[in-house]
Amino acid sequence: MGALIGFCLALAARLVAAVDRPLLWIGERSALGEAGLPYPPGFAAFGLTPRALALVSAPRLKDAVWAAEEAAASRALALAVLEVRGNPALLSLDGTRRLHLRARKAGTPLLLLRQSAEPQATAAPLRLAIRAGPALTVPDLPTHRRLIGAPTFCLEVEKNRAGPPLRLDIAWSRHDRLFFPAKRTASGEPLSRPHPAETAHRPDHARTGGARLAL
């Protein structure tokens, strides 16, 4: 969900979300509690101001869907996002058709974010699977290995009425407000990869932990 939220923020910046034409983020309260809320201080990393976000936390799913239908029909938004968990019946083929028709008539971009969902038939003309891509070096400072470059995304187009499925590795430039192809390091290896932990201020490696209980 972190990668999905970052991708949505980049799209909102691409669509020039602002105070008078905001990004409207709608979610059922339990869904927002599961993945966390958008982090306003981090908006600058995507070229946005926190004041460009309007948040709707609905107590029930049907309230969130109603808010999304109203938002889809509005021409005052740069982007509307509806965040839900799983595959609720309210957002099957009929539910998504209502959202799509309203958004298409108003010309309002509308995204449906699904947490832990399975692919299903919907009226959406485009379905994407997005995950975080490996970190890249800073283009002008490739030898500084501790510096992290632009946010990257591995994007799979699973459904597209305008063309065949495909896979893209893209990065986001907050200064230019553009996506661009994510290029790997000169060695061909991603900057982020597993490393053994180093010991600090002691002569021996840390002992392997025993059984743990996750709460």
trRosetta pair geometry for C-beta under 8 A, 3 or more apart (Angstrom, degrees):
i j d omega theta_ij theta_ji phi_ij phi_ji
1 4 5.2 -52 -146 38 42 115
1 5 6.1 43 155 -21 71 102
1 35 3.9 -95 141 -143 165 129
1 36 7.6 144 108 39 131 87
1 113 7.6 85 -135 169 87 126
1 115 6.0 -2 -80 -106 122 98
2 5 5.9 -53 -147 36 29 109
2 6 6.4 29 154 -17 63 107
2 35 7.9 -164 -52 -172 56 99
2 132 6.8 -4 92 -54 102 124
3 6 5.7 -55 -147 38 31 112
3 7 6.3 33 154 -21 65 106
3 130 5.4 -163 127 133 111 96
3 131 5.3 98 60 -157 170 28
3 132 4.1 -138 -84 -54 119 73
3 153 6.1 132 -171 -120 107 92
4 7 5.7 -55 -148 35 30 111
4 8 6.4 30 153 -18 64 106
4 113 5.4 118 158 -139 137 119
4 130 5.5 129 -89 76 68 122
5 8 5.7 -54 -150 36 32 112
5 9 6.5 33 152 -20 65 104
5 35 7.4 165 -45 148 125 124
5 38 6.0 -177 -166 -99 123 82
5 113 7.9 47 -73 -131 62 160
6 9 5.7 -53 -148 35 33 111
6 10 6.5 34 153 -19 65 103
6 46 6.9 -174 -157 -78 70 132
6 132 7.7 60 41 -97 143 92
6 151 5.7 -139 171 -179 137 153
6 153 7.4 -172 96 -75 112 114
6 172 7.8 -161 156 14 100 153
7 10 5.7 -53 -152 34 33 113
7 11 6.5 34 150 -18 65 104
7 130 5.3 -46 -25 180 161 161
7 153 5.6 80 -86 -103 109 156
7 155 7.7 128 -122 -90 142 111
8 11 5.6 -52 -149 36 34 112
8 12 6.3 37 151 -22 66 103
8 23 7.8 120 151 -164 97 135
8 79 7.4 168 -173 140 86 144
8 81 5.5 46 -159 -97 143 145
8 111 6.0 -157 -114 76 108 162
8 113 7.1 -47 -58 -65 141 130
9 12 5.5 -50 -147 34 34 114
9 13 6.5 34 152 -17 64 102
9 23 7.7 22 -115 -136 56 175
9 38 7.1 143 -74 -143 114 123
9 43 6.6 -146 -154 -128 129 67
9 46 4.2 78 131 91 113 173
9 48 6.0 -112 -171 1 95 144
10 13 5.7 -53 -150 36 33 110
10 14 6.4 37 149 -22 65 104
10 46 5.3 -115 -77 -153 60 114
10 47 7.9 68 -125 34 57 107
10 151 7.3 -142 -64 79 130 132
10 172 4.5 -93 -121 -126 138 147
10 179 7.1 81 155 -71 134 94
11 14 5.4 -52 -147 35 34 115
11 15 6.3 21 155 -8 67 108
11 79 6.2 119 118 -110 103 158
11 109 7.4 -147 158 144 121 150
11 111 7.4 106 80 -46 159 144
12 15 5.9 -62 -146 47 30 103
12 17 4.1 -13 174 -11 94 139
12 23 4.1 -6 -133 -83 139 134
12 46 7.7 59 61 130 95 131
12 48 6.1 27 102 -92 112 139
12 52 7.0 142 155 129 123 127
12 78 6.0 90 -152 109 74 123
12 79 4.8 -117 -100 34 79 142
13 16 7.4 35 -177 -80 36 31
13 17 6.7 -63 -77 27 34 95
13 46 5.2 -160 -27 144 141 88
13 47 4.1 92 -153 80 143 107
13 48 5.0 -112 -80 -57 97 91
13 174 6.9 -51 168 -136 167 71
13 177 5.2 -140 138 -129 100 101
14 177 5.5 157 -97 169 53 95
14 178 7.4 102 -109 -92 101 35
14 179 7.7 -18 -82 -21 139 90
15 78 4.4 142 120 176 112 99
15 79 5.3 124 59 -45 153 107
15 109 6.3 -118 -95 24 157 147
16 21 7.2 29 110 86 84 129
16 78 6.2 -146 80 -128 55 135
16 177 7.8 41 -72 -172 71 160
17 21 6.4 -138 -140 106 46 79
17 22 5.9 47 -170 -157 99 33
17 23 4.3 0 -140 -38 155 92
17 48 6.2 6 71 -128 111 113
17 52 4.3 106 130 171 98 129
17 53 7.8 50 147 -69 138 54
17 78 3.9 -156 -93 63 71 154
17 79 6.2 -62 -75 19 119 102
18 21 5.1 42 49 47 86 83
18 22 7.1 -96 79 -80 33 51
18 49 7.4 43 -133 39 58 116
18 52 5.4 -63 -119 -108 15 107
18 78 7.1 110 13 -42 63 139
19 22 6.7 4 -150 -73 21 94
19 49 7.3 -34 -51 86 87 131
19 51 4.9 -12 -91 132 99 112
19 52 6.1 -88 -61 -88 45 58
21 76 6.7 -143 -120 172 67 56
21 77 6.7 132 -172 -149 66 19
21 78 4.7 92 139 -48 95 93
22 52 5.2 169 -130 -177 73 54
22 53 6.4 145 -171 -107 112 9
22 54 4.6 85 118 -9 151 105
22 77 6.4 -48 71 -130 61 74
22 78 6.5 -132 110 16 13 100
23 48 7.6 -16 -3 -146 137 145
23 52 5.7 55 10 136 94 92
23 53 5.4 -28 70 -105 101 61
23 54 7.1 173 83 26 48 71
23 77 7.4 88 -115 -169 24 96
23 78 5.8 -48 -69 68 63 107
23 79 5.0 -5 -121 64 81 99
23 80 7.9 173 -163 -85 53 29
23 81 7.0 17 177 -2 95 111
24 54 4.9 -22 -107 72 69 106
24 56 6.9 23 -179 -7 92 111
24 71 5.2 -153 98 -138 148 136
24 77 5.1 -58 -1 -126 115 135
24 79 7.3 -168 31 95 67 52
24 80 4.8 -13 67 -114 106 74
24 81 7.0 178 92 26 56 68
25 38 6.1 -162 -58 -8 174 132
25 53 6.3 -6 1 -161 117 98
25 54 7.1 167 23 83 70 50
25 55 5.1 -19 69 -110 102 68
25 56 7.0 -177 92 27 51 71
25 81 4.9 -10 -117 64 65 113
25 83 7.1 12 -175 -8 88 116
26 56 4.4 -7 -112 64 75 116
26 58 6.8 29 -173 -17 88 115
26 64 5.4 144 156 -158 102 83
26 67 4.9 180 -136 104 138 121
26 68 5.2 -161 78 -70 154 83
26 71 6.5 -151 -30 -8 138 152
26 80 7.0 8 1 -174 113 90
26 81 6.6 174 28 88 70 57
26 82 4.9 -21 75 -106 107 66
26 83 7.0 173 89 19 51 73
27 31 4.8 -128 -177 84 105 112
27 32 4.2 124 103 -56 136 99
27 56 7.2 147 23 86 54 70
27 57 6.4 -16 71 -114 83 58
27 58 6.9 -168 95 23 33 87
27 64 6.1 -13 177 -132 13 136
27 82 7.2 149 -82 -164 55 46
27 83 3.9 -15 -100 63 109 103
27 84 7.2 -168 -139 -68 71 45
28 31 4.5 82 62 7 87 108
28 32 7.0 -168 84 -6 42 86
28 58 5.5 -53 -106 74 48 96
28 59 7.9 -11 -154 124 71 13
28 60 6.8 -38 -132 157 103 16
28 61 4.8 -19 -86 -89 138 62
28 63 7.8 117 -106 62 76 88
28 64 4.7 -90 -62 -22 70 150
28 83 7.7 -128 23 95 68 74
28 84 6.2 61 6 -118 113 69
28 85 7.2 -84 59 4 127 95
29 32 5.9 -58 -147 39 31 109
29 33 6.2 30 155 -18 65 109
29 57 5.2 68 -95 174 78 95
29 58 6.4 -131 -31 79 78 41
29 59 5.6 5 -10 -114 131 37
30 33 5.6 -56 -147 39 31 112
30 34 6.4 38 153 -28 64 104
30 85 6.8 -59 107 -6 102 140
31 34 5.7 -50 -148 28 32 114
31 35 6.8 -5 167 12 66 105
31 64 7.9 45 29 -98 132 172
31 83 5.2 175 134 125 131 92
31 84 5.6 -105 -86 -136 160 26
31 85 4.7 -156 -97 -34 97 93
31 115 6.1 173 -146 10 96 135
32 35 7.0 -72 -141 53 27 83
32 36 7.5 -50 176 125 58 8
32 37 5.8 32 -176 -82 104 76
32 57 5.6 -79 28 -121 162 97
32 83 6.7 101 -74 88 72 132
33 36 7.8 30 -159 -75 22 34
34 85 6.4 75 23 -86 159 125
34 115 6.2 108 100 163 137 169
35 83 7.2 -112 45 177 139 137
35 115 5.9 -142 -47 -96 125 135
36 39 7.7 0 145 -51 118 92
37 55 7.0 17 -153 -135 114 151
38 42 8.0 -135 176 62 72 107
38 43 7.7 55 158 -74 111 94
38 53 6.2 -150 89 -137 142 154
38 55 7.4 -157 35 -89 108 119
39 42 4.2 49 94 14 109 117
39 43 7.7 -160 97 -36 61 70
40 43 5.7 -25 -163 -15 46 116
40 50 3.4 50 -165 -127 106 127
40 53 6.6 -133 -101 34 91 141
41 44 7.3 -34 175 9 48 104
41 50 7.1 -6 -62 -64 33 132
42 45 5.3 -32 -175 18 71 119
42 46 7.6 48 140 -2 77 99
43 46 6.1 -73 -166 46 46 98
43 48 4.0 -86 178 85 102 99
43 49 6.3 56 118 172 137 6
43 50 4.9 175 14 -70 146 63
43 52 7.3 158 -170 44 146 105
43 53 7.2 -131 -91 -27 141 122
44 47 7.4 53 -165 -73 38 17
44 48 7.1 -118 -77 61 28 54
44 49 7.7 38 -81 -97 72 44
44 174 7.7 69 155 179 50 152
45 151 7.3 89 148 -33 111 123
45 174 6.2 -138 164 -66 36 154
46 151 7.5 -20 -90 17 87 145
46 172 6.8 -11 -129 137 80 143
46 174 5.5 -154 -152 -106 18 109
47 174 3.9 180 -45 -165 94 81
47 175 7.2 -162 -89 -60 117 20
47 177 5.4 -152 122 -85 169 89
48 52 5.3 -109 -171 48 101 137
48 53 7.7 73 152 -43 133 94
49 52 5.1 107 67 -15 78 100
50 53 6.0 -51 -170 20 52 112
52 78 7.6 -15 -177 27 112 142
56 64 7.2 148 116 -123 110 72
56 67 5.1 -169 143 168 159 158
58 61 7.4 114 104 -101 125 15
58 63 3.8 -179 -167 100 121 106
58 64 3.8 -160 42 -63 146 76
58 67 6.0 -154 -67 1 130 136
59 63 6.1 46 49 32 69 152
60 63 4.7 96 62 3 81 104
60 64 7.3 -148 98 -5 45 86
61 64 5.6 -56 -152 36 37 112
61 65 6.3 35 153 -18 70 105
61 84 6.7 65 -136 -131 104 111
61 88 5.7 -164 -178 -135 153 166
61 90 6.1 158 134 30 116 148
62 65 5.6 -50 -144 38 36 112
62 66 6.3 41 153 -22 65 103
62 90 6.2 -157 -94 -108 71 157
63 66 5.6 -50 -147 35 32 113
63 67 6.4 33 153 -19 64 104
64 67 5.7 -53 -149 36 32 111
64 68 6.4 32 151 -20 64 105
64 82 6.5 124 156 -151 101 97
64 84 7.0 154 110 -84 144 94
65 68 5.5 -53 -148 36 34 113
65 69 6.5 36 152 -21 65 102
65 82 7.3 64 -103 -155 51 143
65 90 5.2 -105 -57 147 163 132
65 91 6.7 -149 -106 -65 121 93
65 95 6.6 -53 -152 -162 137 120
66 69 5.8 -52 -150 33 32 111
66 70 6.6 29 153 -15 64 105
67 70 5.8 -56 -151 39 33 110
67 71 6.2 33 151 -20 66 108
68 71 5.5 -53 -143 38 33 112
68 72 6.2 40 155 -27 66 103
68 80 6.6 136 -143 155 71 125
68 82 4.1 11 -101 -81 140 132
68 99 6.1 -14 132 -115 112 117
68 110 7.2 99 -174 -155 97 122
68 112 8.0 61 -163 -96 152 87
69 72 5.7 -48 -145 29 30 114
69 73 6.9 22 157 -12 60 106
69 98 6.1 -18 -115 134 115 113
69 99 6.2 -103 -94 -93 69 70
69 102 6.0 106 -159 13 68 167
70 73 6.1 -64 -156 38 32 106
70 74 6.8 37 148 -32 64 107
71 74 5.5 -54 -153 22 38 117
71 77 6.2 29 -170 -20 91 159
71 80 4.1 141 139 -127 125 144
71 108 7.2 -164 145 146 69 153
71 110 7.3 132 108 -109 101 107
72 80 6.2 -128 -74 66 57 156
72 99 5.3 -178 -65 -157 162 65
72 102 3.9 85 112 102 115 114
72 103 4.1 -73 -159 -63 101 80
72 106 6.5 150 149 33 55 133
72 108 5.7 178 -155 76 43 128
72 110 5.0 2 -107 -76 95 148
73 102 4.5 -64 -67 -172 81 113
73 103 7.8 -86 -61 -69 40 42
73 105 7.2 -4 -123 77 72 112
73 106 5.2 154 -155 -47 33 140
73 108 7.5 -66 -10 14 4 141
74 77 5.5 75 98 -6 112 104
74 80 7.7 115 52 -60 106 134
74 106 6.3 68 61 -173 19 156
74 108 6.2 72 73 -80 60 155
75 106 5.2 -145 -68 -173 77 98
75 107 6.6 37 -117 60 94 96
75 108 6.4 -133 -101 -63 43 102
77 80 5.3 53 126 -53 158 89
77 108 5.6 52 64 -145 105 117
78 109 7.5 -17 148 42 48 114
79 108 7.9 149 -119 179 27 78
79 109 4.9 -33 -115 84 75 113
79 110 7.8 163 -166 -87 60 31
79 111 7.0 11 -179 0 105 108
80 103 7.5 -136 49 -108 125 114
80 108 6.0 33 1 153 116 118
80 109 7.0 167 27 93 69 58
80 110 4.8 -15 71 -111 103 76
80 111 7.3 177 93 26 54 67
81 110 7.8 170 -83 -159 31 52
81 111 4.8 -13 -113 66 75 103
81 113 6.2 21 -175 -10 101 114
82 99 7.6 -85 8 -132 151 147
82 110 7.2 16 -2 -176 103 96
82 111 7.2 -175 28 92 65 54
82 112 5.2 -17 68 -113 102 67
82 113 6.9 -177 89 25 47 74
83 113 4.4 -16 -108 69 73 115
83 115 7.2 49 -179 -28 89 103
84 88 6.0 -90 171 6 139 122
84 91 6.3 162 42 2 167 156
84 112 7.2 -17 17 -170 108 89
84 113 7.2 151 24 83 59 62
84 114 6.0 -18 72 -111 85 63
84 115 7.0 -145 103 19 39 86
84 117 8.0 58 94 -65 91 131
85 88 7.6 76 73 -39 62 104
85 114 7.6 101 -141 -163 15 61
85 115 4.6 -35 -113 64 64 111
85 116 6.5 8 -161 49 79 101
85 117 7.7 173 174 -62 35 91
86 114 7.1 -99 73 -169 8 97
86 115 7.0 -24 -27 80 48 73
86 116 5.9 -21 -75 91 64 89
86 117 5.4 133 -156 -95 22 76
87 91 7.5 -132 -163 78 49 97
87 92 7.6 61 171 -85 91 77
87 114 7.2 31 -78 -154 60 135
87 117 5.1 119 -58 -147 79 96
87 118 5.9 -43 -40 44 136 83
87 120 5.5 99 -138 -15 132 148
88 91 5.2 66 71 22 91 96
88 92 7.9 -119 105 -37 51 75
89 92 5.6 -19 -157 -22 48 116
89 95 7.7 126 136 -19 46 137
90 95 4.9 108 155 -101 50 155
91 95 4.4 -108 -105 101 32 138
91 96 5.7 68 -171 -55 70 87
91 99 7.9 11 -131 -10 88 140
91 112 6.8 157 -166 -156 137 142
91 122 7.4 -6 156 -117 79 121
92 95 5.7 89 41 20 52 104
92 96 7.0 -117 108 0 21 98
92 120 7.0 -76 -131 138 72 135
92 121 7.6 31 -175 80 79 79
92 122 7.2 -145 -178 -98 33 75
93 96 6.4 -66 -145 43 22 101
93 97 6.2 27 157 -27 62 110
93 121 5.5 -6 -77 115 107 98
93 122 6.1 -158 -100 -119 51 36
93 123 6.2 101 -162 -40 61 85
94 97 5.6 -55 -148 30 29 115
94 98 6.9 30 156 -19 63 100
95 98 6.1 -52 -158 29 32 109
95 99 6.9 27 149 -12 63 106
96 99 5.4 -52 -150 39 42 114
96 100 6.0 43 153 -22 71 107
96 112 7.0 -57 -117 -33 105 164
96 122 4.0 11 57 -166 168 101
96 123 4.4 175 110 33 95 90
96 124 5.7 -66 176 -36 133 82
97 100 5.7 -55 -143 38 31 111
97 101 6.2 29 160 -19 66 107
97 123 3.8 131 -83 -45 63 158
98 101 6.1 -56 -144 36 27 107
98 102 6.4 22 160 -14 62 110
99 102 6.1 -64 -151 39 27 107
99 103 6.1 19 158 -14 66 113
99 110 6.1 -155 167 132 104 154
99 112 7.2 79 122 -62 162 121
99 123 7.6 154 57 69 84 119
100 103 5.9 -60 -143 41 27 107
100 104 6.0 26 160 -19 66 110
100 110 7.7 -149 -97 66 45 131
100 123 4.5 -130 8 118 147 115
100 124 6.3 -161 -81 -90 123 45
100 125 7.2 126 -144 -19 130 86
101 104 5.9 -55 -142 37 27 109
101 105 6.3 27 158 -19 63 108
101 123 7.9 -29 -31 145 81 151
102 105 5.9 -57 -149 35 29 110
102 106 6.3 9 161 -2 65 112
102 108 7.9 -23 128 45 79 117
103 106 6.2 -66 -142 48 28 98
103 107 7.8 -148 167 28 56 3
103 108 5.0 -103 -143 71 74 84
103 109 7.2 51 -172 -140 120 8
103 110 4.1 -99 -103 0 149 128
104 107 7.5 27 -173 -73 28 40
112 122 7.8 -128 62 177 155 162
112 124 6.7 -115 29 -78 124 139
114 117 3.4 -28 152 1 127 146
117 120 7.6 -85 166 2 107 107
119 127 7.2 91 -131 157 96 153
119 158 6.6 -122 -112 154 132 151
122 127 7.4 120 49 -76 117 120
124 127 5.8 102 98 -66 126 82
124 159 7.3 97 97 91 95 133
125 159 7.8 -166 159 127 30 101
125 160 7.6 45 151 -144 73 40
125 161 4.6 -59 -162 4 93 126
125 162 7.8 53 161 -20 114 89
126 157 7.2 -55 -159 -146 90 95
126 159 6.4 168 -149 94 27 81
126 160 5.7 30 -117 -106 78 67
126 161 7.3 -90 -63 9 66 84
127 157 7.7 114 78 -166 55 52
127 158 4.7 -54 100 69 104 102
127 159 3.8 47 28 35 106 109
127 160 7.9 -123 35 -52 63 59
128 155 5.9 -27 -163 -162 116 92
128 156 6.8 141 -161 74 61 52
128 157 6.1 -32 -103 -103 75 53
128 158 6.8 165 -107 13 19 88
129 155 7.6 146 77 -159 52 44
129 156 4.3 -12 59 60 100 108
129 158 5.6 70 -14 -33 103 121
130 153 5.6 -20 -160 -170 101 118
130 154 7.2 148 -155 78 49 56
130 155 5.4 -5 -106 -107 82 72
130 156 7.6 -157 -70 26 41 70
131 153 7.3 144 76 -159 34 68
131 154 5.0 -15 65 58 86 105
132 151 8.0 -81 -139 -167 89 87
132 152 7.2 83 -177 83 63 70
132 153 6.7 -64 -122 -109 34 56
132 154 7.3 24 95 13 18 90
133 152 3.3 -81 72 122 123 104
133 153 5.3 -85 -14 -31 106 4
133 154 4.8 135 -82 -38 85 78
133 169 5.7 113 -122 -150 142 90
133 170 7.7 174 -22 54 151 43
133 171 7.4 -100 65 -80 144 75
133 182 5.7 3 138 167 161 178
134 152 6.7 -23 62 77 41 142
134 184 7.9 30 79 -116 126 87
134 190 3.0 -45 157 -149 153 142
134 191 6.5 150 154 39 96 65
134 192 5.0 -163 -157 51 76 93
134 193 7.3 12 -140 -60 125 78
135 148 5.0 -59 -164 -140 131 98
135 149 6.7 141 179 38 76 78
135 152 7.0 174 -106 20 30 118
135 190 6.7 101 50 173 55 96
135 191 4.4 -78 95 73 89 113
135 192 4.0 88 19 -25 103 111
136 148 7.7 91 62 -167 48 58
136 149 4.0 -51 88 51 88 135
136 150 6.6 -6 54 45 121 71
136 152 6.0 102 -14 -42 107 135
136 171 6.6 -38 12 -95 144 145
136 182 6.3 -152 -51 -163 138 93
136 183 7.1 84 -135 72 139 61
136 184 7.4 -133 -113 -124 97 30
136 185 7.1 177 -145 -58 69 77
136 190 7.7 -76 -80 -148 55 71
136 191 5.8 146 -121 -2 14 125
137 141 7.1 -136 167 91 99 65
137 142 4.8 78 124 -131 148 60
137 144 7.3 136 -158 68 103 66
137 145 7.0 -57 -106 -114 109 47
137 147 6.8 66 -156 81 66 90
137 149 5.5 54 105 -35 18 121
137 185 5.7 82 -6 -102 116 98
137 191 5.7 153 -53 -77 69 135
138 141 4.3 15 82 51 117 95
138 142 7.2 -141 71 -71 59 41
138 144 6.5 -8 37 66 116 112
138 147 4.6 -31 -13 120 121 128
138 148 7.6 68 -51 91 86 16
138 149 4.8 175 -81 -89 45 85
139 142 7.1 -9 -160 -60 24 88
139 149 6.8 90 -27 -126 67 130
141 144 4.3 -9 152 21 113 120
141 147 5.8 28 96 51 127 154
142 185 7.2 138 -158 -141 106 86
142 186 6.8 70 173 -19 143 113
144 147 4.5 36 115 4 113 117
145 191 7.0 178 -159 -145 75 102
148 191 7.2 166 -117 111 69 147
149 152 7.9 44 90 -36 100 106
149 171 7.3 -17 124 -154 111 146
149 191 7.6 133 11 3 100 156
150 171 4.3 90 97 171 121 116
150 172 5.7 -168 171 65 111 52
150 173 5.9 -47 -119 -82 147 55
150 174 7.7 -174 -131 -8 98 80
151 171 6.6 151 84 -155 44 71
151 172 4.9 -8 66 40 97 110
152 169 6.8 7 -178 -179 112 84
152 170 6.9 169 -152 93 67 38
152 171 4.5 -36 -96 -94 78 82
152 172 7.7 -165 -83 5 33 75
152 182 4.5 76 -136 -114 119 145
153 169 7.6 175 87 -151 47 45
153 170 5.5 -15 59 65 91 85
153 171 7.5 161 15 -91 70 34
153 172 7.4 51 -7 -29 109 103
153 182 7.8 176 42 -38 48 140
154 167 7.3 -7 -177 -172 84 99
154 168 7.8 165 -158 86 42 49
154 169 5.8 -16 -106 -103 67 74
155 167 7.1 157 87 -158 53 51
155 168 4.6 -15 65 64 103 94
155 169 7.6 175 22 -85 77 25
155 170 6.0 -3 6 17 125 112
156 165 7.3 13 176 -175 82 102
156 166 7.7 -163 -149 100 52 36
156 167 5.0 -15 -105 -106 75 82
156 168 7.9 -179 -79 24 32 66
157 160 4.9 12 167 -41 121 128
157 163 7.9 20 128 85 151 98
157 165 5.3 -176 95 -145 80 56
157 166 5.1 20 40 48 116 69
157 167 7.4 -146 19 -73 73 35
157 168 7.4 48 -19 -2 99 104
158 165 5.9 12 -131 -123 25 118
159 165 7.3 -10 -65 -86 25 95
160 163 5.1 -25 119 60 127 69
160 164 7.0 22 64 91 117 9
160 165 6.6 156 15 -84 108 47
160 166 7.9 -18 9 15 151 87
163 166 7.4 -14 121 -11 116 118
168 181 7.8 -107 -168 -114 92 73
169 181 6.9 57 86 -163 78 68
169 182 4.3 -94 142 50 93 113
170 179 4.7 8 175 -177 130 112
170 180 6.8 142 -158 70 80 26
170 181 6.4 -65 -109 -108 61 32
170 182 5.6 160 -148 -23 5 97
171 179 7.0 149 74 -156 36 64
171 180 5.7 -30 63 66 87 78
171 181 7.5 17 16 113 89 19
171 182 4.3 119 -34 -90 96 86
172 178 7.8 170 -150 90 53 36
172 179 5.8 -34 -96 -100 64 67
173 176 4.3 18 109 40 130 99
173 177 7.0 -70 92 -14 80 15
173 178 5.2 1 49 57 111 78
173 179 7.8 -177 14 -90 79 19
173 180 6.2 36 -18 1 113 116
174 177 7.0 22 -162 -76 32 57
184 188 5.5 44 121 -140 140 37
184 189 7.2 135 179 48 116 16
184 190 6.6 -80 -135 -80 96 56
185 188 6.8 -80 73 -1 73 14
185 189 5.9 -30 54 63 120 61
185 190 7.2 144 1 -121 107 17
185 191 6.2 121 -48 -61 128 79
189 193 6.7 -48 172 -25 106 148
190 193 5.7 130 77 -51 95 99
197 206 7.2 -23 100 27 134 121
199 202 5.7 -102 177 67 114 85
199 203 7.7 5 137 137 151 8
199 204 6.9 -178 -124 100 156 24
199 205 5.4 -118 -63 -101 120 50
199 206 6.8 173 -105 -24 88 76
209 212 6.5 18 142 -48 127 113
